[in-house]
Amino acid sequence: MYVVGIDENGLGPLLGPLVVTGVILEIPGEYDPAVLARALSGEVRVDDSKRFMAFGKVANGERTALAFLDRLPGGRPTSADALLERLALPSPACAGDCPDAAAALCRGPDLVLPHFDDPAAVDLASAGLASRLETEGVRFVDALCIPLCPRDFNQLVDTQGGKLALDLYLFEQLILAVHARLDTEALYLCGKIGSRKAYRPVLSLLKRFRGRVVREERAQSEYEVSGLGRLLFVRDGDALHPSTALASVIGKYVRELQMLRINRFLSGRLPDLRPASGYRDPVTRALVDRSAALRNELSIPDSCFLRKR
């Protein structure tokens, strides 16, 4: 059966992308998170990305992400641009008319991968992972993500009616993209969005699928959806389900690479600028203030740099 883990990274920051990520695994027999956790272990760490991938400490997450991406046709991407080209789905709001200066800021200088970790360590982790996946009969099928830049975030957060509604909308976009690739039913394991219990009334894109409520509780909301499969929204899903945790790790890696490129773009022009995480902390706010004149000089719109919420 197919198991799909879905999670988001970067819903609350001031800068950088919101990244919603899905990973597809094929497993033998019925789903058992303990068996899957055993397969996704060893030299790689599959866990809630917030636990071990803090800003500036991304090496372990990179090792995990690249070890899994090594399983895909063509092997792991060798640059940040290649990573986005391989994983990223089009933004639902992208009009293809980004100002040149804003596009340069979002991408910044390209990065050779692995960037944070030693290539030999990534190779070792990849070989060990391949052996464990084979032993447990698990196949890493694919990974997809929707990286939403600040401009698109600012546009969609209004049209969707807030950050949590936007998050759910992107989850739905990703579920539909995965379903189109698999063309069969799957088990979808999503992190809970806020404290919501009832999801059916707000699933706008999935309304064409007929389904029934299995349970709607604080810890878990579960639905059986004809043609789609089982859809679960799980509180602390990245701590309870390895596939959701893996989505969290890969999404965090994509976001951290993008933040690194933004920091390098700005610090290359303001050499004493401290790198910022993009979250709502003093260092990030100082970067926003210090770079204001430069961004104005380069004609980078605030809407392409700062989140409005």
C-alpha positions as CSV (number, residue, x, y, z in Angstrom):
1,M,0.0,0.0,0.0
2,Y,1.0,3.6,-0.4
3,V,1.6,5.9,2.6
4,V,1.8,9.6,2.1
5,G,3.2,11.9,4.8
6,I,2.4,15.6,4.5
7,D,3.6,18.5,6.7
8,E,4.4,22.2,6.5
9,N,7.4,24.3,7.4
10,G,7.5,28.0,7.9
11,L,3.9,29.0,8.5
12,G,4.7,31.6,11.1
13,P,7.9,33.4,10.0
14,L,8.4,36.9,8.8
15,L,10.7,36.1,5.9
16,G,11.3,33.2,3.5
17,P,9.0,30.6,2.0
18,L,6.2,28.5,3.4
19,V,6.9,25.0,2.3
20,V,4.3,22.2,2.3
21,T,5.9,18.8,1.5
22,G,4.6,15.3,0.8
23,V,6.5,12.1,0.7
24,I,5.2,8.9,-0.9
25,L,6.3,5.5,0.5
26,E,5.2,2.0,-0.6
27,I,5.0,-0.6,2.2
28,P,4.2,-4.3,2.3
29,G,1.0,-5.3,4.1
30,E,-0.9,-3.1,6.5
31,Y,0.5,0.2,7.9
32,D,2.5,-0.1,11.1
33,P,4.3,3.1,12.2
34,A,6.8,1.0,14.3
35,V,7.8,-1.1,11.3
36,L,8.2,2.0,9.2
37,A,10.2,3.7,11.9
38,R,12.6,0.8,11.9
39,A,13.2,1.1,8.2
40,L,13.7,4.8,8.4
41,S,16.5,4.8,11.0
42,G,20.2,4.1,11.4
43,E,22.5,6.8,9.9
44,V,19.5,8.9,9.0
45,R,17.3,10.7,11.5
46,V,13.6,10.9,10.7
47,D,12.0,13.0,13.4
48,D,10.2,16.3,14.0
49,S,12.4,18.7,12.2
50,K,12.0,21.3,14.9
51,R,13.8,18.9,17.3
52,F,17.1,18.7,15.5
53,M,17.2,21.1,12.6
54,A,17.4,24.5,14.3
55,F,18.6,27.5,12.2
56,G,22.3,27.0,11.6
57,K,22.2,23.2,12.5
58,V,20.9,21.6,9.3
59,A,23.6,19.0,8.6
60,N,21.7,16.0,10.0
61,G,18.6,17.0,8.2
62,E,20.5,17.4,4.9
63,R,22.0,13.9,5.4
64,T,18.5,12.5,5.8
65,A,16.9,14.4,3.0
66,L,19.7,13.6,0.5
67,A,19.9,9.9,1.5
68,F,16.2,9.5,0.7
69,L,16.4,11.6,-2.5
70,D,19.2,9.3,-3.6
71,R,16.5,6.6,-4.1
72,L,14.8,8.6,-6.9
73,P,15.6,8.1,-10.6
74,G,18.7,10.2,-11.4
75,G,19.9,10.2,-7.8
76,R,20.0,13.1,-5.4
77,P,20.1,16.7,-6.7
78,T,23.6,18.2,-6.7
79,S,22.5,21.9,-6.3
80,A,19.8,23.9,-4.7
81,D,18.3,24.9,-8.1
82,A,18.3,21.2,-9.1
83,L,16.6,20.3,-5.8
84,L,13.7,22.8,-6.4
85,E,13.4,21.7,-10.1
86,R,13.1,18.1,-8.9
87,L,10.7,18.6,-6.0
88,A,8.7,21.8,-6.4
89,L,5.2,22.0,-7.8
90,P,4.1,25.3,-9.3
91,S,2.8,27.9,-6.8
92,P,-1.0,28.1,-7.0
93,A,-0.6,31.9,-7.1
94,C,2.4,32.3,-9.4
95,A,1.7,34.6,-12.3
96,G,5.2,34.2,-13.8
97,D,5.9,37.9,-13.5
98,C,8.3,38.2,-10.6
99,P,10.5,41.4,-10.7
100,D,14.0,40.4,-11.7
101,A,15.5,41.8,-8.5
102,A,13.0,39.9,-6.3
103,A,13.7,36.7,-8.2
104,A,17.4,37.1,-7.6
105,L,16.8,37.7,-3.9
106,C,14.6,34.6,-3.6
107,R,17.1,32.3,-5.3
108,G,20.3,34.0,-4.4
109,P,23.6,32.3,-5.4
110,D,23.1,28.6,-6.2
111,L,24.5,26.1,-3.7
112,V,26.4,22.9,-4.3
113,L,24.8,20.0,-2.4
114,P,25.6,18.6,0.1
115,H,26.3,22.0,1.5
116,F,26.1,21.5,5.3
117,D,27.3,17.9,5.6
118,D,30.2,15.9,4.5
119,P,29.6,14.1,1.1
120,A,31.1,10.9,2.5
121,A,28.6,10.9,5.4
122,V,25.7,11.4,3.0
123,D,27.0,8.5,0.9
124,L,27.3,6.2,4.0
125,A,23.8,7.2,5.2
126,S,22.4,6.5,1.7
127,A,23.9,3.1,1.5
128,G,22.7,2.1,5.0
129,L,19.2,3.4,4.2
130,A,19.0,1.4,1.0
131,S,19.8,-1.7,2.9
132,R,17.2,-1.2,5.6
133,L,14.5,-0.2,3.1
134,E,15.2,-3.4,1.2
135,T,15.1,-5.5,4.3
136,E,11.8,-4.1,5.4
137,G,10.3,-4.1,1.9
138,V,9.7,-0.4,1.9
139,R,10.2,1.8,-1.2
140,F,10.7,5.5,-1.2
141,V,8.6,6.5,-4.2
142,D,8.7,10.3,-4.5
143,A,8.8,13.6,-2.7
144,L,6.9,16.8,-3.7
145,C,6.7,20.3,-2.2
146,I,5.0,23.6,-2.7
147,P,7.4,26.4,-1.7
148,L,5.3,29.6,-1.4
149,C,7.3,32.8,-1.7
150,P,6.3,35.9,0.4
151,R,4.5,37.5,-2.6
152,D,2.4,34.5,-3.3
153,F,1.9,34.0,0.5
154,N,0.6,37.5,0.8
155,Q,-1.8,37.1,-2.1
156,L,-3.2,33.7,-1.0
157,V,-3.4,34.4,2.7
158,D,-6.1,37.1,1.9
159,T,-8.0,35.1,-0.7
160,Q,-8.0,31.9,1.5
161,G,-9.1,33.8,4.6
162,G,-6.0,33.4,6.9
163,K,-2.9,31.4,7.5
164,L,-4.5,28.2,8.7
165,A,-7.0,28.2,5.8
166,L,-4.0,28.8,3.4
167,D,-2.1,25.9,5.0
168,L,-5.1,23.5,4.4
169,Y,-5.5,24.8,0.9
170,L,-1.9,23.8,0.1
171,F,-2.3,20.5,1.8
172,E,-5.2,19.8,-0.6
173,Q,-3.2,20.9,-3.6
174,L,-0.4,18.5,-2.6
175,I,-2.9,15.6,-2.0
176,L,-4.4,16.1,-5.5
177,A,-0.9,16.2,-7.0
178,V,0.1,12.9,-5.3
179,H,-3.3,11.3,-6.2
180,A,-2.7,12.2,-9.9
181,R,0.7,10.5,-9.8
182,L,-0.4,7.4,-8.0
183,D,-3.9,7.0,-9.6
184,T,-4.9,4.8,-6.7
185,E,-6.0,5.0,-3.1
186,A,-3.5,5.7,-0.4
187,L,-3.2,6.5,3.3
188,Y,-2.6,10.2,3.7
189,L,-1.1,11.2,7.1
190,C,-1.2,15.0,7.6
191,G,-0.1,17.1,10.5
192,K,-3.1,18.8,12.3
193,I,-3.7,22.4,11.2
194,G,-4.4,24.4,14.3
195,S,-6.9,22.9,16.8
196,R,-9.5,22.1,14.2
197,K,-11.5,18.9,14.6
198,A,-13.9,19.0,11.6
199,Y,-12.2,19.2,8.2
200,R,-14.9,18.2,5.8
201,P,-16.6,21.6,5.8
202,V,-13.3,23.4,4.8
203,L,-11.9,20.9,2.2
204,S,-12.8,22.9,-0.8
205,L,-10.6,21.2,-3.4
206,L,-11.5,17.6,-2.3
207,K,-15.3,18.1,-2.3
208,R,-15.5,16.2,-5.6
209,F,-14.6,13.0,-3.7
210,R,-17.3,11.3,-1.7
211,G,-16.4,10.3,1.9
212,R,-17.4,9.7,5.4
213,V,-16.2,10.8,8.8
214,V,-14.5,8.0,10.8
215,R,-13.7,10.3,13.8
216,E,-13.2,13.9,14.6
217,E,-11.3,14.4,17.8
218,R,-8.6,16.7,19.2
219,A,-5.9,14.2,18.6
220,Q,-7.0,12.9,15.3
221,S,-9.5,13.5,12.5
222,E,-10.0,10.7,10.1
223,Y,-11.9,10.3,6.9
224,E,-12.5,7.5,4.3
225,V,-12.7,9.1,0.9
226,S,-13.9,7.2,-2.1
227,G,-11.2,7.1,-4.8
228,L,-8.6,8.8,-2.6
229,G,-8.2,6.5,0.4
230,R,-7.9,7.3,4.1
231,L,-7.2,10.9,5.1
232,L,-5.9,11.6,8.6
233,F,-5.1,14.9,10.3
234,V,-3.0,14.0,13.3
235,R,-1.9,16.2,16.2
236,D,1.9,15.9,16.6
237,G,1.8,13.8,13.4
238,D,5.5,14.3,12.8
239,A,6.3,12.7,16.2
240,L,3.9,9.8,15.7
241,H,4.2,8.9,12.0
242,P,7.6,8.5,10.3
243,S,6.2,9.5,6.8
244,T,5.0,12.8,8.2
245,A,8.3,13.4,10.0
246,L,10.2,12.7,6.8
247,A,8.0,15.3,5.0
248,S,8.9,17.7,7.8
249,V,12.6,17.1,7.4
250,I,12.7,17.5,3.6
251,G,10.5,20.6,3.8
252,K,12.7,22.1,6.5
253,Y,15.7,21.4,4.3
254,V,14.2,23.2,1.4
255,R,13.2,26.2,3.5
256,E,16.7,26.5,5.1
257,L,18.4,26.4,1.7
258,Q,16.2,29.2,0.6
259,M,16.9,31.3,3.7
260,L,20.6,30.7,3.3
261,R,20.4,32.1,-0.2
262,I,18.4,35.1,0.9
263,N,21.0,35.8,3.6
264,R,23.9,35.4,1.2
265,F,22.3,37.7,-1.3
266,L,21.9,40.5,1.3
267,S,25.2,39.9,3.2
268,G,27.1,40.0,-0.1
269,R,26.0,43.7,-0.3
270,L,25.9,44.4,3.4
271,P,29.0,42.5,4.7
272,D,28.4,43.0,8.4
273,L,24.7,41.8,8.3
274,R,24.0,38.9,10.6
275,P,22.3,35.9,9.0
276,A,18.7,35.6,10.1
277,S,16.4,32.6,10.5
278,G,13.4,34.5,9.1
279,Y,11.4,33.9,12.2
280,R,10.0,36.8,14.3
281,D,13.1,37.3,16.4
282,P,15.4,40.3,17.0
283,V,18.1,39.2,14.5
284,T,15.5,38.8,11.7
285,R,13.9,42.2,12.5
286,A,17.4,43.8,12.5
287,L,18.0,42.3,9.1
288,V,14.7,43.7,7.8
289,D,15.6,47.2,9.1
290,R,19.2,47.1,7.9
291,S,18.4,45.9,4.4
292,A,15.5,48.4,3.8
293,A,17.6,51.0,2.0
294,L,19.3,48.3,-0.1
295,R,16.0,46.7,-1.1
296,N,14.6,50.0,-2.1
297,E,17.7,50.8,-4.2
298,L,17.4,47.4,-5.9
299,S,13.7,47.9,-6.5
300,I,12.7,44.8,-4.4
301,P,9.1,45.2,-3.4
302,D,8.3,44.8,0.3
303,S,5.5,42.3,-0.8
304,C,8.2,40.1,-2.2
305,F,10.3,40.1,1.0
306,L,8.0,40.5,4.0
307,R,5.0,38.5,5.0
308,K,1.9,40.6,5.9
309,R,0.8,38.1,8.6
